[in-house]
Amino acid sequence: LRRFSKQVNPKATLGEFYETKDTLNKYQADFKSIYGADRVEYKKSYNNYLILHNYATGIEKALKSLNKQKRSIEASRISDNAKENKIRLIEDKKIELALRFSAKKNQLGLGNLN
């Protein structure tokens, strides 16, 4: 019996995250631009989008922090082998965050959002 491990394309995974985040930013901007009864109605209709936007904002902050760490490691004077290992760990964490976001998106019933 052969088992195939699913290979994740990191650029595609992160790219999809940022595309979805851009879409969610539009929902958030629309929400902030309306007031009164319309705002209440909008929140009822698009609550899961707004929840996912808040979640994505946290993920985006974590990704920025990881990118900062990566740049710091790349500029450091440690051995190339150590740099490579640390950068690989950071890249794995970035993919894990993007996959966690994707799982949350599916959990909220927004799997086809992009």
C-alpha positions as a printed NumPy array, in Angstrom:
array([[  0.   ,   0.   ,   0.   ],
       [  1.513,   3.3  ,  -1.109],
       [  0.98 ,   6.442,   0.802],
       [  1.322,   9.806,  -0.795],
       [  2.059,  12.797,   1.329],
       [  0.424,  15.953,   0.175],
       [  3.017,  18.493,  -0.872],
       [  2.067,  22.07 ,  -0.123],
       [  3.27 ,  24.806,  -2.431],
       [  4.26 ,  27.528,   0.052],
       [  3.995,  30.409,  -2.407],
       [  0.518,  29.321,  -3.506],
       [ -0.631,  28.837,   0.092],
       [  0.613,  32.249,   1.213],
       [ -0.568,  33.882,  -2.008],
       [ -4.057,  32.511,  -1.453],
       [ -3.997,  33.863,   2.104],
       [ -3.143,  37.381,   0.929],
       [ -5.742,  37.281,  -1.864],
       [ -8.425,  36.24 ,   0.597],
       [ -7.24 ,  38.877,   3.081],
       [ -7.652,  41.559,   0.395],
       [-11.216,  40.385,  -0.224],
       [-11.952,  40.407,   3.503],
       [-10.548,  43.931,   3.783],
       [-13.27 ,  45.04 ,   1.358],
       [-15.983,  43.525,   3.564],
       [-14.477,  45.256,   6.595],
       [-14.251,  48.602,   4.765],
       [-17.889,  48.287,   3.691],
       [-18.863,  47.512,   7.282],
       [-17.022,  50.559,   8.602],
       [-18.598,  52.834,   5.995],
       [-22.233,  52.193,   6.972],
       [-24.158,  53.179,  10.089],
       [-27.374,  52.529,  11.939],
       [-29.809,  49.852,  10.872],
       [-27.848,  49.178,   7.687],
       [-24.774,  48.369,   9.76 ],
       [-26.717,  45.941,  11.95 ],
       [-28.173,  44.256,   8.88 ],
       [-24.75 ,  44.068,   7.212],
       [-23.247,  42.476,  10.314],
       [-26.024,  39.885,  10.376],
       [-25.472,  39.053,   6.727],
       [-21.667,  39.076,   6.707],
       [-20.717,  38.202,  10.28 ],
       [-18.567,  35.216,   9.284],
       [-16.621,  37.41 ,   6.846],
       [-15.966,  39.928,   9.602],
       [-14.912,  37.189,  12.026],
       [-12.538,  35.769,   9.43 ],
       [-11.158,  39.26 ,   8.754],
       [-10.234,  39.651,  12.424],
       [ -8.641,  36.195,  12.417],
       [ -6.714,  37.028,   9.234],
       [ -5.42 ,  40.246,  10.79 ],
       [ -3.841,  38.209,  13.593],
       [ -2.333,  35.773,  11.093],
       [ -0.968,  38.675,   9.042],
       [  0.753,  40.155,  12.119],
       [  2.346,  36.786,  12.862],
       [  3.532,  36.49 ,   9.247],
       [  5.085,  39.965,   9.416],
       [  6.92 ,  38.972,  12.575],
       [  8.205,  35.776,  10.952],
       [  9.382,  37.727,   7.901],
       [ 11.231,  40.119,  10.193],
       [ 12.91 ,  37.168,  11.936],
       [ 13.841,  35.708,   8.562],
       [ 15.479,  38.946,   7.418],
       [ 17.371,  39.131,  10.695],
       [ 18.664,  35.581,  10.279],
       [ 19.64 ,  36.213,   6.655],
       [ 21.681,  39.239,   7.755],
       [ 23.32 ,  37.443,  10.686],
       [ 26.792,  35.989,  10.735],
       [ 25.862,  32.439,  11.648],
       [ 26.918,  29.576,   9.407],
       [ 25.069,  29.009,   6.149],
       [ 23.875,  25.622,   7.363],
       [ 22.403,  27.099,  10.555],
       [ 20.814,  29.92 ,   8.547],
       [ 19.235,  27.417,   6.184],
       [ 17.806,  25.365,   9.055],
       [ 16.365,  28.391,  10.854],
       [ 14.884,  29.796,   7.655],
       [ 13.306,  26.428,   6.853],
       [ 11.654,  26.405,  10.297],
       [ 10.316,  29.922,   9.733],
       [  8.965,  28.991,   6.299],
       [  7.251,  25.952,   7.839],
       [  5.633,  28.181,  10.473],
       [  4.394,  30.538,   7.75 ],
       [  2.81 ,  27.642,   5.868],
       [  1.276,  26.356,   9.101],
       [ -0.304,  29.774,   9.724],
       [ -1.708,  29.904,   6.191],
       [ -3.137,  26.398,   6.577],
       [ -4.639,  27.32 ,   9.947],
       [ -6.317,  30.29 ,   8.256],
       [ -7.627,  28.02 ,   5.515],
       [ -9.064,  25.647,   8.124],
       [-10.792,  28.552,   9.888],
       [-12.167,  29.745,   6.55 ],
       [-13.646,  26.3  ,   5.902],
       [-14.977,  26.072,   9.464],
       [-16.886,  29.324,   8.934],
       [-18.333,  28.001,   5.655],
       [-16.325,  30.368,   3.487],
       [-14.188,  27.764,   1.724],
       [-14.865,  29.163,  -1.743],
       [-13.998,  32.756,  -0.789],
       [-11.199,  34.375,  -2.793]])
